[in-house]
C-alpha cells in the first residue's frame, strides 16, 4: 500500500510540473477537442460514449459505466502559428513564434463508492485548454510606406522609423473534477462533478513606433511616433470553481443518448504588477505603474450526443456542443490604478479601466466518431471535429497573439488490452491549417489618430499536429 501511494504521489508531482511549466494549446477556441487519447481519437464525440476516466470532464454520468480503473494520458502537441505583414498595403515581414512541442497530461480514476455497487466516485486532474505564441520583433510597415512621413512634395522625412511588432501570450487552464455518478437503473445513469480550476494568463504585445498625427486634419503636418504597449508579462495564477452535470440513457440496446452541462468557471481577476510605461497608449493608457487586474472567466458549455451500436464490434457516435465564448472573451475588463487611462481616448470613457475587445463569438462544435473492434482486446478509432473559429476577419487586429482559428480536425487511434488489467492507446490528430486576414478590424481610435486605415490586412495562421499515448489499469 505504501509503495502504491509513492507511485501515485510521483505521478501527481510529474503532472503538476508539466501543467505549471508548459502552456498547452488547443483547438475549439483554445479548448482541446478531447481530453485523453481515446476521446481525441473519436474527434471528441464521446458525450454518449464514455470510454475512460476522462469522462469526468465531458460527461460525469459516464463514471458509473466505465468500471474500476485509472487512466493516464500524455500528448505531444505541435502547433505552427504565424503573423504575416507582407500584404502589399504593408510590405512588412512575417514571424513564426513559440515552441513547436508541448506536453499535455491528463490523469483520472474511478471506483465504487459508499459501499454500493451502483454508485461511483472518481475524478482526476486534466489539462483541458491553453493558447500562446512567442513572436520576435518583425517589421509591420516600413517607414517609407507611412502617410504623414512625406512632405507636401512627396519627400520622405528621415525622422520616421519602421513600425514594428512583437508579442507573447500564454494561457493555461486545467481542472480537478471530483465526481459522483449513479446507475439509477439498467438504462439511466446520472453524474455530478465539482470543478476546481487553475488558470494562468500572460500577455505582452507591443506595436513600436506607431505614427500619431500632429494634426489629424492636415496629413502634411507630419506625425510623431510612440510605442503602443500592453505588457502584463508577470504571469499570475488563479484558482477558480464551477460544476458540471451529466446524464446517459439507453433508449434501446443499440442506442445511447447523452447530455452534459458545465457552468461558467469563475475566477477572481488576475492581478499584475506593472511598471511605468508597460501599459501605454493602449486605449489611451497613460503608462501609470501599479497593480492592474484582468477579469477573465472560462465559458459555460453544453453538449448532446448519441452512440449507435449496429453491431457488437462497431460503434458510431455524434456530438453537438455549444461553447459560450461571447460571455467571457468578447470584451474583457482591464482595471488599472487611478488615472491610468485617458478618458478621451478610451472607448469606455473611464480613467481607471478599459475593455480588451477580443470579440470572440460562441462556437457550435460538431463531432463524429467511429470505433471498430476487429479482434478481441483491440479497438480502432477515427474521428472528425469541426467548429467555426470564434473570431472573424474583423477581430484579427485585436487577436494577433491569440490566433485561435483552426476549424477542422481529423484523428485516428487505437487501444489494446494486454490482459485483464493493463492497456495502452495511441492517437494522432491533425488540425488543418487556417489563415485569416484582417478586414475592417483596426480599432476606431487607431483610425482617428494614426495613418492606420480601417483594414489591417494582417494575416494570422495556425496549424496543429499531435501524438499521444494513454495507459490504462483496470482494477
C-alpha positions in Angstrom: 0.0 0.0 0.0 2.8 2.4 0.9 4.6 1.6 -2.3 1.5 2.3 -4.3 1.0 5.6 -2.6 4.5 6.6 -3.5 3.9 5.8 -7.2 0.7 7.8 -7.2 2.4 10.8 -5.5 5.2 10.7 -8.1 2.7 10.7 -11.0 0.8 13.6 -9.4 4.1 15.5 -9.0 5.1 15.0 -12.6 1.6 16.1 -13.7 1.8 19.3 -11.8 5.2 20.2 -13.1 4.1 19.6 -16.7 0.9 21.7 -16.2 2.6 24.6 -14.3 5.6 24.9 -16.6 4.4 24.3 -20.1 1.5 26.2 -21.7 -0.7 23.9 -23.7 -2.5 24.6 -26.9 -6.0 23.6 -28.1 -8.4 23.7 -30.9 -12.0 24.6 -30.3 -11.1 28.2 -29.5 -8.4 27.2 -27.0 -10.2 24.1 -25.7 -9.0 20.6 -26.5 -11.4 18.6 -28.8 -11.0 15.7 -26.3 -9.3 15.0 -23.0 -7.1 11.9 -23.3 -6.3 9.8 -26.3 -9.5 7.8 -26.5 -11.6 10.9 -26.6 -9.3 12.6 -29.1 -9.3 9.6 -31.5 -13.1 9.8 -31.6 -12.9 13.5 -32.5 -14.4 14.4 -29.1 -17.7 12.7 -29.9 -18.0 10.9 -26.6 -20.9 12.6 -24.7 -22.9 9.4 -25.1 -19.9 7.0 -25.2 -17.8 7.1 -22.1 -14.6 5.2 -22.6 -12.3 6.1 -19.7 -12.0 8.2 -16.6 -11.6 11.4 -18.7 -15.4 11.3 -18.9 -15.4 13.2 -15.6 -14.8 16.3 -17.8 -17.0 15.5 -20.8 -20.0 13.7 -19.1 -19.8 12.9 -15.4 -22.5 10.3 -15.7 -20.1 8.1 -17.7 -18.1 7.5 -14.5 -20.7 5.0 -13.5 -20.3 2.9 -16.7 -16.5 2.5 -17.2 -15.7 0.2 -14.4 -12.9 0.4 -11.8 -9.9 1.9 -13.5 -7.2 4.5 -13.7 -6.1 6.3 -16.9 -3.0 8.4 -17.7 -2.6 10.3 -20.9 0.4 12.2 -22.3 0.2 14.2 -25.5 3.0 15.8 -27.6 1.2 18.8 -29.1 2.9 20.6 -32.0 1.4 23.9 -33.2 2.7 26.1 -36.1 1.5 29.7 -35.9 2.4 32.8 -37.8 1.7 36.5 -38.1 2.2 38.0 -41.6 2.5 41.7 -42.5 3.6 41.1 -46.2 0.4 42.3 -47.8 1.2 44.9 -50.5 -0.5 47.5 -48.4 2.0 46.9 -45.6 5.2 45.5 -47.2 6.3 44.3 -43.8 7.7 41.0 -42.6 6.3 37.8 -41.0 7.2 35.8 -37.9 6.7 32.3 -36.6 6.8 32.0 -32.9 6.8 29.8 -29.9 7.9 26.3 -29.1 6.8 23.6 -31.5 6.4 20.9 -28.8 4.2 21.0 -25.7 3.3 18.3 -23.3 -0.4 17.9 -22.3 -1.1 15.5 -19.4 -4.3 14.0 -18.0 -4.9 11.6 -15.2 -8.2 10.1 -14.0 -9.7 7.3 -12.0 -13.0 5.9 -10.7 -14.2 3.1 -8.3 -17.3 2.0 -6.4 -18.3 4.2 -3.5 -20.4 4.4 -0.3 -20.5 0.6 0.0 -22.7 0.3 -3.1 -22.2 -1.3 -6.5 -24.4 1.3 -8.3 -22.6 4.4 -7.1 -19.1 5.5 -8.1 -16.6 8.2 -7.1 -13.6 9.4 -9.1 -12.1 12.3 -10.8 -8.7 13.4 -11.8 -6.6 16.3 -12.9 -6.8 17.3 -16.6 -5.1 19.9 -18.8 -8.0 20.9 -20.9 -7.2 24.3 -22.5 -4.4 26.6 -23.5 -3.1 29.1 -26.0 0.0 31.0 -26.7 2.6 32.5 -29.2 6.1 33.9 -28.9 6.7 36.3 -31.8 10.1 38.0 -32.2 10.2 41.6 -33.4 9.3 42.0 -37.0 8.6 44.9 -39.3 4.9 45.7 -39.5 5.3 48.5 -42.0 8.4 50.2 -43.3 8.7 54.0 -42.7 8.6 54.9 -46.3 5.0 53.5 -46.6 3.6 55.7 -43.8 1.2 58.5 -44.5 2.5 61.6 -42.8 6.1 60.7 -43.3 6.4 62.7 -46.5 6.2 66.4 -47.1 3.9 68.2 -49.5 6.4 67.5 -52.3 6.4 63.7 -51.5 9.9 63.8 -50.0 10.5 61.2 -47.2 11.1 62.6 -43.7 14.2 60.8 -42.3 12.8 61.3 -38.7 10.3 58.5 -39.3 11.0 54.9 -38.3 9.6 51.5 -39.3 6.5 50.3 -37.4 7.4 47.1 -35.6 5.5 44.3 -33.8 6.4 41.7 -31.2 4.1 39.7 -29.0 3.9 36.9 -26.5 0.9 35.2 -24.9 0.4 32.1 -22.7 -2.9 30.9 -21.3 -3.0 27.8 -19.2 -6.2 26.1 -17.9 -6.7 22.8 -16.1 -9.2 21.2 -13.8 -9.6 18.9 -10.9 -13.0 17.2 -11.2 -14.1 15.1 -8.2 -17.2 13.2 -9.5 -20.0 11.2 -8.1 -22.1 9.0 -10.6 -25.1 6.8 -10.1 -26.6 4.0 -12.1 -30.2 4.7 -11.3 -31.3 1.6 -13.2 -30.3 -0.5 -16.1 -30.9 2.3 -18.6 -30.3 5.6 -16.8 -27.0 7.0 -15.3 -26.5 10.4 -13.6 -23.4 12.2 -12.6 -22.2 15.5 -11.0 -18.7 16.9 -10.7 -17.2 19.8 -8.8 -14.7 21.7 -10.9 -11.6 23.1 -9.2 -9.7 25.1 -11.7 -6.3 26.6 -12.2 -5.6 29.4 -14.7 -2.6 31.5 -15.7 -2.7 34.3 -18.2 0.3 36.2 -19.6 0.0 38.9 -22.3 2.8 41.0 -23.8 2.2 43.0 -27.0 4.0 45.9 -28.5 3.5 47.9 -31.7 6.6 50.0 -31.9 6.9 53.5 -33.5 3.2 54.0 -34.1 2.7 57.2 -36.0 0.2 59.6 -34.4 -1.0 62.7 -36.4 0.4 66.0 -35.4 -2.8 67.4 -36.9 -5.4 64.8 -38.0 -7.0 67.4 -40.3 -3.7 68.1 -42.2 -1.8 64.9 -43.2 1.2 67.0 -44.3 1.6 68.3 -40.7 3.5 65.1 -40.1 3.5 62.5 -37.4 5.2 61.8 -34.1 5.9 58.1 -33.3 5.2 56.4 -30.0 5.1 52.7 -28.8 1.7 51.2 -28.0 2.2 48.5 -25.3 0.1 46.1 -23.3 2.6 44.3 -21.1 1.0 42.0 -18.5 4.2 40.0 -18.5 4.5 38.8 -15.0 2.2 35.7 -15.0 -0.2 35.3 -12.2 -2.0 32.1 -11.0 -5.7 32.0 -10.1 -7.9 29.2 -8.6 -11.5 29.0 -9.8 -14.5 26.9 -9.5 -17.6 25.6 -11.3 -19.5 22.4 -11.8 -20.9 20.0 -14.3 -23.8 17.5 -14.6 -24.4 14.7 -17.0 -26.9 12.0 -18.0 -26.8 8.8 -20.0 -29.9 7.0 -21.2 -30.0 3.7 -23.1 -33.1 4.3 -25.3 -32.6 0.8 -26.9 -29.9 -1.9 -26.6 -28.2 -0.3 -29.6 -28.8 3.4 -29.0 -27.5 5.6 -26.1 -28.3 9.3 -25.6 -26.0 11.6 -23.5 -26.1 15.2 -22.4 -23.9 17.3 -20.2 -23.7 20.9 -18.9 -20.8 22.7 -17.4 -21.2 26.1 -15.7 -19.1 29.1 -16.2 -15.8 28.7 -14.4 -15.4 31.7 -12.0 -12.1 33.3 -11.2 -11.1 36.3 -9.2 -9.4 38.9 -11.5 -5.8 38.2 -12.2 -3.5 40.9 -10.7 -0.4 42.1 -12.4 2.4 44.3 -11.0 3.1 46.7 -13.9 6.0 49.1 -14.2 5.9 52.7 -15.6 5.3 52.6 -19.4 4.4 48.9 -19.5 0.8 49.7 -20.4 0.9 52.8 -22.5 -1.1 54.3 -25.4 -3.3 51.2 -25.4 -6.9 52.6 -25.4 -5.4 55.8 -24.1 -3.3 54.2 -21.4 -1.1 56.8 -19.7 1.7 54.4 -18.6 0.9 54.6 -14.9 2.7 52.0 -12.8 0.8 49.9 -10.2 -1.5 46.9 -10.0 -3.7 46.0 -13.0 -6.5 43.5 -12.9 -7.7 41.3 -15.7 -11.2 39.8 -15.3 -11.2 36.6 -17.4 -13.5 33.7 -16.6 -14.0 30.5 -18.6 -17.2 29.9 -20.6 -20.2 27.7 -19.8 -20.9 24.9 -22.3 -23.4 22.2 -23.1 -23.3 19.1 -25.2 -25.6 16.5 -26.6 -24.5 13.2 -28.1 -25.7 9.8 -29.5 -23.9 6.5 -29.7 -25.2 3.8 -32.1 -24.1 0.2 -32.0 -25.3 -1.5 -35.1 -23.1 -4.5 -34.3 -21.2 -5.8 -31.3 -17.9 -4.8 -32.9 -19.0 -1.3 -34.3 -20.0 1.9 -32.6 -20.9 5.2 -34.3 -21.0 8.5 -32.3 -22.1 12.1 -32.9 -21.9 15.2 -30.7 -23.1 18.8 -30.8 -21.6 21.2 -28.3 -22.1 24.9 -27.5 -19.3 27.0 -26.0 -20.4 30.4 -24.7 -17.2 32.3 -25.5 -19.1 35.6 -26.1 -19.9 35.8 -22.4 -16.3 35.7 -21.3 -14.0 36.5 -24.2 -15.8 39.3 -26.1 -15.0 42.3 -24.0 -12.5 41.6 -21.2 -12.2 44.2 -18.5 -8.7 45.5 -17.6 -8.7 47.7 -14.5 -5.8 49.9 -13.6 -4.8 52.5 -11.0 -6.4 55.9 -10.8 -5.9 58.0 -14.0 -4.2 55.1 -15.8 -6.4 55.8 -18.9 -7.2 59.0 -20.7 -10.9 59.0 -20.9 -10.9 60.9 -24.2 -9.1 58.1 -26.0 -10.6 55.2 -24.0 -13.7 53.6 -25.7 -15.2 53.0 -22.2 -14.7 56.7 -21.3 -13.2 55.7 -17.9 -9.9 56.7 -16.3 -9.3 53.5 -14.3 -10.4 50.7 -16.6 -10.8 49.7 -20.2 -12.1 46.8 -22.4 -9.8 44.5 -24.3 -12.1 43.9 -27.3 -11.2 40.4 -28.4 -14.6 40.0 -30.0 -14.9 36.2 -29.5 -18.2 34.7 -30.5 -19.9 31.5 -29.4 -18.9 28.2 -31.0 -21.0 25.3 -32.2 -18.9 22.2 -32.3 -19.8 19.2 -34.4 -18.0 15.9 -34.0 -18.4 12.3 -35.2 -16.5 9.1 -34.3 -16.2 5.5 -35.3 -15.0 2.6 -33.2 -14.3 -0.9 -34.6 -13.2 -3.9 -32.7 -11.7 -6.3 -35.4 -10.4 -8.7 -32.8 -10.7 -9.2 -29.1 -9.0 -6.6 -26.9 -8.2 -4.3 -29.9 -10.2 -1.1 -30.7 -9.5 1.0 -33.8 -11.0 4.5 -33.9 -11.3 7.5 -36.2 -12.9 10.9 -35.6 -13.7 14.3 -37.2 -14.3 17.6 -35.3 -15.5 20.9 -36.8 -16.1 24.3 -35.2 -16.2 27.7 -36.9 -13.5 29.9 -35.4 -14.7 32.1 -32.5 -13.2 35.2 -34.1 -13.6 36.7 -37.6 -11.7 38.9 -40.0 -13.0 42.0 -38.2 -11.2 40.7 -35.0 -7.8 39.9 -36.4 -6.0 43.2 -35.2 -7.1 42.5 -31.6 -6.1 38.8 -31.7 -2.6 38.9 -33.3 -1.3 37.0 -30.3 -4.4 34.8 -29.9 -4.7 33.0 -33.3 -7.4 30.5 -32.3 -8.7 29.9 -35.8 -8.3 26.2 -36.7 -11.6 24.6 -37.6 -11.2 21.1 -39.0 -9.6 18.2 -37.0 -9.0 14.6 -38.1 -7.9 11.9 -35.7 -7.1 8.2 -35.7 -6.0 5.9 -32.9 -6.3 2.5 -31.3 -6.0 0.9 -27.9 -5.1 -2.6 -26.9 -5.6 -4.5 -23.6 -2.6 -6.8 -22.9 -4.7 -8.8 -20.3 -7.3 -8.2 -17.7 -5.6 -5.1 -16.2 -3.1 -3.2 -18.4 -3.9 -1.4 -21.7 -2.2 1.1 -24.0 -3.6 3.5 -26.6 -2.1 5.7 -29.3 -3.6 8.6 -31.2 -2.6 11.1 -33.9 -4.6 14.3 -34.6 -4.3 16.8 -37.4 -5.8 20.3 -37.2 -5.8 21.7 -40.8 -4.1 24.9 -41.4 -6.3 28.0 -41.3 -5.4 31.6 -42.2 -7.3 34.8 -41.6 -6.6 38.3 -43.0 -7.8 41.4 -41.1 -10.6 43.3 -42.7 -12.4 46.3 -41.1 -10.5 45.2 -37.9 -8.5 48.3 -37.0 -10.0 49.9 -33.8 -11.6 53.3 -34.4 -9.2 55.1 -32.1 -6.3 54.0 -34.3 -8.1 55.1 -37.4 -8.9 58.6 -35.8 -5.4 59.3 -34.5 -2.9 57.5 -36.8 -2.5 56.8 -40.5 -3.8 53.3 -40.0 -6.8 52.6 -42.2 -9.9 50.6 -41.4 -8.4 47.2 -42.5 -5.1 46.0 -41.2 -4.5 43.4 -44.0 -2.5 41.4 -41.4 -2.7 37.6 -41.7 -2.6 35.2 -38.9 -2.3 31.4 -39.4 -2.4 28.3 -37.3 -1.9 24.6 -37.9 -1.6 21.7 -35.4 -0.4 18.1 -35.1 -0.4 15.9 -32.0 0.7 12.4 -31.0 -0.5 10.9 -27.7 -0.2 7.8 -25.6 -2.6 6.6 -22.9 -2.0 3.9 -20.3 -4.9 2.2 -18.5 -5.1 0.0 -15.5 -8.4 -1.8 -14.8 -8.8 -3.0 -11.2 
